[in-house]
């Protein structure tokens, strides 16, 4: 009964999200499976699932400390200094809740998984048992059969626990049939497979720490948010008392507050009510611009996922080479893993760069939509199918929806790619070396500088055995010195690195398109 109730709750939220088309919440979107297994294409004759490798983002979470700081500033919009005229306007426009509003979240749990996020993971596991029974339903838990790994962050580990609980509920020896499972984590500074971005020096220097990487995001902030700000200002101010002037940062915080309220408690009639259809389109594209330039093809951001792809394929090929009781490997991580991973798999790549001045048609027709690619609990699965003929296929799924493997040479029923073809399709990606991809290049730099040098030299010259002469010379000279050498491109304090950092992202984007 509990499982049915949870499923209905998720479906209800999904229906609400579908009806409220304005709710484009980018990476903070509640998870709803993109398809159901009853719609899946039939596997080749005589074939059934045998092993599954998955990567799953954590579920819906409480606001992080950074989110809480932003939302705390929103109290200006609900403070006691609001004039009587403003209060009347706010109430008349349906925003009476705003008066005296304070962030409702317990900061002790900031960033942790919320109940809705636990439910996302739990229900997903229940569905997977139906979709891929040989991988997830027909074998009792042992550490050899199921390998769980997680980024070393509480909400991610909690997601792994909620998922495994849904998978093995009722089969364990503890009260209520609970089955504890082993979850492997790594020290964050050593993790180059799941939470890899902070261990990629080139990404840190040329993308994350480079202002040019977010030029389009900044330009959009400066040019496209004015209509959103104006509409919100009109809703919160009276015609005769326009005392509250929200900034772009305030609007961003309101969007985040809306995302939190909706994903955590399903509240749609408070902060979310300040935005209309066009506003949500604007806000999500704003957020997508940031994520696209940070993690998407063609920057180094997407190549960071090489180890993750290689690990998941290795899980499958190892299972094939040494048949055993292994049934699934499940890794839990972050949005910053899902986005580059989908790009590495050649999914949702853009044919032209996303730009701040894109028109409405371009924005609507883009492939990179945060709410579709990386909602909470977003996931990528590779399912191995084994056939009575001995043939083996891999099916790729994103958010529980079948995805055709790009450029698979001999697909069967569209979605079943022979293992050899799958490996050939991603041969380039499987050959990437994380250390090489993320290495800060050493580049020659030439500097011409004018140097003024003052030196004092003391010389002692022996003339005879009994006589010495001491000469002190002070000379000042100005000269032009040209120095050519090698400099670490990732250290911005050294010569030439500023120009490299400012142009690397732009050069990669230009070269790709």
C-alpha positions in Angstrom: 0.0 0.0 0.0 2.8 2.4 0.9 4.5 1.8 -2.5 1.2 2.5 -4.3 0.7 5.7 -2.3 4.2 7.0 -3.1 3.8 6.2 -6.8 0.5 8.0 -6.9 2.1 11.0 -5.2 4.8 11.2 -7.8 2.3 10.8 -10.6 0.2 13.6 -9.1 3.2 15.9 -8.9 4.0 14.9 -12.5 0.5 15.8 -13.6 0.6 19.1 -11.8 4.0 19.9 -13.5 2.6 18.9 -16.9 -0.5 21.2 -16.4 1.5 24.1 -15.0 3.6 24.6 -18.1 5.2 27.6 -16.7 7.1 25.5 -14.1 10.4 25.3 -15.9 12.8 24.9 -13.0 15.9 23.7 -14.7 18.1 21.6 -12.5 15.7 22.0 -9.5 12.8 20.3 -11.3 11.1 17.4 -9.4 11.7 14.0 -11.1 9.1 12.4 -13.2 10.1 9.4 -15.4 10.3 10.3 -19.0 8.6 7.1 -20.1 7.1 3.8 -18.7 8.5 0.3 -19.5 5.2 -0.7 -21.1 6.2 1.6 -24.0 9.7 0.2 -24.5 10.6 -1.4 -27.8 10.6 -5.2 -27.6 14.1 -6.7 -27.4 15.4 -9.0 -30.1 13.9 -12.4 -30.1 15.2 -14.7 -27.4 16.9 -11.8 -25.5 16.4 -10.6 -21.9 18.2 -8.2 -19.6 21.1 -9.6 -17.7 23.1 -6.7 -16.2 22.6 -3.0 -15.7 25.0 -0.2 -15.0 23.5 3.1 -13.9 24.5 6.7 -12.9 21.9 8.6 -10.9 21.7 12.1 -9.6 20.7 12.7 -6.0 17.0 13.4 -5.3 15.3 16.6 -4.3 17.2 18.4 -1.5 16.9 21.2 1.0 18.4 24.5 0.0 22.2 24.6 0.4 23.9 27.2 2.6 24.4 29.4 -0.5 20.7 29.1 -1.4 19.7 30.0 2.2 21.8 33.1 2.1 20.2 34.2 -1.1 16.7 33.5 0.1 17.3 35.2 3.4 17.8 38.5 1.5 14.2 38.1 0.1 12.9 39.2 3.5 13.3 42.8 2.2 10.4 42.0 -0.1 8.3 41.0 2.9 9.7 43.2 5.7 7.9 45.5 8.1 8.9 48.6 6.1 6.3 47.9 3.5 4.0 50.8 3.2 0.3 50.6 3.6 -0.3 51.2 -0.1 2.2 48.4 -0.9 0.5 46.0 1.5 -2.8 46.7 -0.1 -1.4 46.1 -3.6 0.3 42.9 -2.5 -2.9 41.5 -0.9 -5.1 42.5 -3.8 -2.8 40.8 -6.2 -2.9 37.5 -4.3 0.5 37.8 -2.5 -0.6 38.3 1.1 1.6 35.3 2.0 4.6 37.5 1.3 4.1 39.8 4.3 6.3 38.5 7.0 7.7 35.6 4.9 10.9 34.0 6.1 12.7 31.0 4.7 11.0 27.9 6.3 13.8 25.5 6.1 15.8 24.2 9.1 19.4 25.1 8.4 20.6 22.0 10.2 19.5 20.0 7.2 20.8 22.4 4.5 21.7 20.5 1.3 20.4 17.2 2.7 17.9 15.0 0.9 14.2 15.8 1.5 11.3 13.3 1.8 10.3 14.0 -1.8 13.9 13.2 -2.9 13.9 10.0 -1.0 10.6 9.1 -2.6 12.0 9.8 -6.1 14.8 7.3 -5.5 12.6 4.7 -3.8 10.0 4.7 -6.5 12.6 4.6 -9.3 14.0 1.4 -7.8 10.5 -0.1 -7.7 10.0 0.7 -11.3 13.4 -0.7 -12.4 12.5 -4.0 -10.7 9.6 -4.3 -13.2 11.5 -2.9 -16.2 14.6 -5.0 -15.8 13.8 -8.0 -13.5 16.9 -10.0 -14.1 19.0 -7.1 -13.1 17.0 -5.8 -10.1 14.3 -8.2 -9.0 15.4 -11.9 -9.3 18.5 -11.9 -7.2 18.8 -11.3 -3.4 21.3 -8.7 -2.3 25.0 -9.6 -1.9 27.9 -7.2 -2.2 29.1 -9.3 -5.2 25.7 -9.1 -7.0 25.2 -5.3 -6.5 27.8 -2.7 -6.4 26.8 0.7 -5.0 29.1 3.8 -5.1 28.4 7.4 -4.2 30.0 10.8 -4.2 31.0 11.6 -0.6 28.2 14.1 0.1 25.4 13.4 2.5 22.5 13.9 0.1 24.1 11.7 -2.5 24.7 8.9 0.0 21.2 9.3 1.3 19.9 8.9 -2.2 21.9 5.6 -2.6 20.3 4.4 0.7 16.8 5.3 -0.4 17.3 3.7 -3.8 18.6 0.5 -2.3 15.8 0.4 0.3 13.3 0.5 -2.6 15.2 -2.2 -4.4 15.5 -4.7 -1.5 12.6 -3.8 0.7 11.2 -6.8 2.5 14.1 -9.1 1.6 16.5 -8.4 4.5 16.9 -10.0 7.9 16.2 -6.8 9.9 12.8 -5.5 11.2 10.4 -5.0 8.4 12.7 -6.9 6.0 15.2 -4.0 5.8 18.4 -5.0 4.0 21.6 -2.9 4.7 23.8 -2.5 1.7 27.4 -1.6 1.2 28.0 1.8 -0.4 31.5 2.8 -1.5 32.7 6.4 -1.4 36.0 8.1 -2.1 37.7 11.1 -0.5 36.5 14.0 -2.7 40.0 15.0 -3.6 40.6 11.5 -5.1 37.3 11.1 -6.9 37.8 11.3 -10.6 34.9 9.1 -11.6 31.7 10.4 -10.0 32.4 13.9 -8.6 35.2 14.7 -10.9 34.9 18.4 -11.6 36.9 19.6 -8.6 39.8 17.3 -9.6 40.2 18.6 -13.2 42.7 21.4 -13.0 42.1 22.5 -16.6 38.4 22.9 -16.1 39.0 24.8 -12.9 41.4 27.3 -14.6 39.9 27.6 -18.1 36.2 27.3 -17.4 35.1 27.5 -13.8 37.6 30.2 -12.9 37.4 32.1 -16.2 35.1 35.1 -16.5 34.9 34.6 -20.3 33.2 31.2 -19.8 30.1 33.0 -18.5 30.1 36.1 -20.8 26.8 35.0 -22.4 25.3 34.3 -19.0 26.4 37.8 -17.9 25.2 39.4 -21.1 21.8 37.8 -20.7 21.6 39.0 -17.1 22.3 42.5 -18.2 19.9 42.6 -21.2 17.1 40.1 -20.9 15.9 40.1 -17.3 14.5 43.6 -17.3 11.0 42.5 -18.4 10.9 39.9 -15.6 12.0 42.4 -13.0 9.5 45.0 -14.2 6.6 42.6 -13.9 7.6 41.4 -10.5 8.1 45.0 -9.4 4.6 45.9 -10.6 3.1 43.0 -8.7 4.7 44.0 -5.4 4.4 47.8 -5.6 1.5 50.1 -5.6 1.1 52.6 -8.5 1.8 55.4 -6.1 4.5 53.8 -4.0 7.2 51.9 -5.9 9.5 51.5 -3.0 10.7 47.9 -3.7 13.2 47.6 -6.6 14.2 44.0 -7.0 17.6 43.4 -8.6 18.6 40.5 -10.9 20.1 38.8 -7.9 16.7 39.2 -6.1 14.9 37.6 -9.0 17.4 34.8 -9.1 16.7 34.2 -5.4 13.0 34.3 -6.0 13.4 31.7 -8.8 15.4 29.5 -6.4 12.8 30.0 -3.7 10.1 28.9 -6.1 12.1 25.8 -7.1 12.6 24.9 -3.4 9.0 25.3 -2.5 7.8 23.3 -5.4 10.3 20.5 -5.3 10.2 20.1 -1.5 6.6 20.7 -0.6 4.7 21.0 -3.9 3.9 24.7 -3.1 3.0 26.4 -6.4 1.1 29.5 -5.2 3.8 31.5 -3.5 7.1 32.4 -5.1 6.3 30.5 -8.2 3.2 32.7 -8.6 5.4 35.7 -9.3 6.4 34.2 -12.6 4.4 33.7 -15.8 5.0 31.5 -18.8 7.4 33.9 -20.4 9.3 34.5 -17.2 9.9 30.8 -16.6 11.2 30.4 -20.1 13.5 33.3 -19.5 14.7 32.1 -16.1 15.4 28.5 -17.2 17.3 29.7 -20.3 19.3 32.0 -18.0 20.2 29.0 -15.9 20.9 26.8 -18.9 23.3 29.3 -20.3 25.4 29.0 -17.2 25.4 25.2 -17.2 26.0 24.9 -21.0 29.2 26.9 -20.9 30.4 25.1 -17.8 29.7 21.5 -18.7 28.5 21.0 -22.3 30.3 20.1 -25.5 32.7 21.4 -26.8 34.5 22.7 -23.6 36.6 20.4 -21.5 33.6 20.3 -19.2 32.0 17.4 -21.0 35.2 15.4 -21.4 35.6 15.2 -17.6 33.0 12.4 -17.7 35.4 10.0 -19.5 36.2 7.9 -16.4 32.5 7.5 -15.7 31.7 6.2 -19.2 34.8 3.9 -19.1 33.8 2.6 -15.7 30.2 1.8 -16.7 31.3 0.1 -19.9 34.0 -1.8 -18.0 31.4 -3.1 -15.6 29.5 -4.6 -18.6 32.5 -6.0 -20.4 33.8 -7.5 -17.2 30.5 -9.2 -16.6 30.5 -10.6 -20.1 34.1 -11.8 -19.8 33.7 -13.4 -16.4 30.1 -14.4 -15.9 29.2 -14.3 -12.3 26.4 -13.3 -9.9 26.9 -9.6 -10.6 23.6 -8.0 -11.6 24.0 -4.3 -11.4 26.4 -1.4 -10.6 24.8 1.8 -9.4 26.6 5.1 -8.9 25.0 8.2 -7.4 26.3 11.7 -8.0 25.4 15.3 -8.9 24.0 17.3 -11.7 27.5 18.3 -12.6 28.0 14.7 -13.5 24.8 14.1 -15.5 25.2 17.1 -17.8 28.7 16.3 -19.0 27.9 12.6 -19.2 25.0 13.1 -21.5 27.2 15.4 -23.7 29.9 12.8 -23.8 27.4 10.3 -25.0 26.5 12.8 -27.8 23.0 13.4 -26.4 21.4 16.8 -26.6 24.4 18.5 -28.2 23.7 21.9 -29.8 24.5 22.6 -33.4 25.4 26.1 -32.5 26.5 27.9 -29.3 23.8 29.1 -27.0 23.9 32.9 -26.9 22.4 35.7 -24.9 20.7 37.3 -27.9 19.0 34.1 -29.1 15.4 34.7 -30.3 12.4 33.1 -28.9 12.3 30.4 -31.6 15.9 29.4 -31.0 15.4 29.3 -27.3 12.2 27.1 -27.6 13.8 24.7 -30.1 17.2 24.2 -28.3 18.1 20.6 -27.3 19.7 21.7 -24.0 16.8 22.0 -21.5 17.8 21.7 -17.9 14.5 20.4 -16.7 14.5 17.6 -19.3 18.2 16.6 -19.0 19.0 17.0 -15.3 16.0 17.2 -13.0 16.5 15.9 -9.5 17.1 12.1 -9.6 18.1 12.3 -13.3 19.7 9.0 -14.5 21.5 7.2 -17.2 21.3 3.4 -17.6 23.1 0.9 -19.8 21.3 -2.4 -19.9 23.0 -5.5 -21.2 20.7 -8.0 -23.0 21.8 -11.5 -23.6 20.2 -13.7 -26.2 19.7 -17.5 -26.6 21.7 -17.1 -29.9 24.7 -15.8 -27.9 24.3 -12.3 -29.2 24.6 -9.4 -26.7 23.1 -5.9 -26.9 23.3 -2.7 -24.9 20.3 -0.5 -24.5 20.8 3.1 -23.4 18.2 5.0 -21.3 18.0 8.5 -20.0 15.5 9.3 -17.2 14.0 5.8 -17.8 13.3 6.6 -21.5 15.0 4.6 -24.3 17.6 6.6 -26.2 19.0 5.4 -29.6 22.7 5.0 -29.4 24.2 7.7 -31.7 25.8 6.2 -34.9 25.3 2.6 -33.8 26.1 0.6 -36.9 23.6 -2.3 -36.6 20.8 -1.4 -34.2 17.9 -3.8 -33.7 14.5 -2.4 -33.0 16.1 1.1 -32.8 17.4 0.9 -29.3 19.4 -2.4 -29.0 22.9 -1.8 -30.1 25.3 -4.8 -30.4 28.0 -4.6 -27.8 30.8 -4.4 -30.3 29.0 -1.6 -32.2 28.4 0.2 -28.9 32.2 0.1 -28.1 33.0 1.2 -31.7 30.5 4.1 -31.4 32.2 5.5 -28.3 35.8 4.4 -29.2 37.1 8.0 -29.0 35.4 8.7 -25.7 36.6 5.3 -24.3 40.1 6.2 -25.2 40.2 9.5 -23.4 42.6 9.8 -20.5 41.2 11.9 -17.6 44.7 13.0 -16.5 45.6 14.1 -20.0 42.2 15.8 -20.6 42.5 17.7 -17.3 46.1 18.6 -17.5 46.9 22.3 -17.6 48.9 22.8 -20.8 52.4 24.2 -20.9 52.5 26.9 -23.5 55.3 29.2 -24.7 54.9 32.9 -23.8 56.9 35.8 -24.9 57.1 39.0 -22.9 58.7 42.3 -23.8 59.4 44.5 -20.9 61.3 47.6 -20.1 63.6 47.1 -17.1 65.4 49.7 -15.1 68.2 48.2 -13.2 70.4 49.9 -10.5 73.4 48.0 -9.3 76.3 48.7 -7.0 79.5 46.7 -7.6 82.5 46.6 -5.4 85.7 45.4 -6.9 89.0 44.8 -5.1 92.1 44.5 -7.3 95.5 43.5 -6.0 98.3 45.7 -7.5 101.3 44.6 -5.5 101.9 42.5 -2.5 101.6 45.6 -0.3 99.1 47.7 -2.3 95.4 47.2 -3.2 92.9 49.4 -5.0 89.2 49.3 -4.3 86.8 50.6 -6.9 83.1 51.1 -6.3 80.9 51.6 -9.3 77.3 52.5 -9.3 75.5 52.3 -12.7 71.9 52.6 -13.8 70.8 51.3 -17.1 67.6 50.9 -18.9 67.2 48.1 -21.3 64.5 46.2 -23.2 64.5 42.5 -22.4 62.6 39.9 -24.4 62.0 36.7 -22.5 60.7 33.5 -24.1 59.9 30.6 -21.9 57.3 28.1 -20.9 54.5 29.0 -18.5 51.8 26.9 -16.8 48.6 28.1 -18.5 46.5 27.3 -15.5 48.3 29.6 -13.1 46.8 33.0 -13.9 49.6 34.9 -12.2 52.1 33.8 -14.7 52.9 35.4 -18.0 50.4 34.8 -20.8 47.8 33.0 -18.8 45.2 35.8 -18.6 44.9 35.8 -22.4 44.8 32.1 -22.6 42.1 31.8 -19.9 40.0 34.5 -21.6 40.2 32.9 -25.0 40.3 29.1 -24.4 36.5 28.6 -24.0 35.7 30.9 -26.9 38.3 29.2 -29.1 36.9 25.7 -28.3 33.3 26.8 -29.0 34.3 28.5 -32.3 36.3 25.5 -33.4 33.5 23.1 -32.7 30.8 25.0 -34.6 
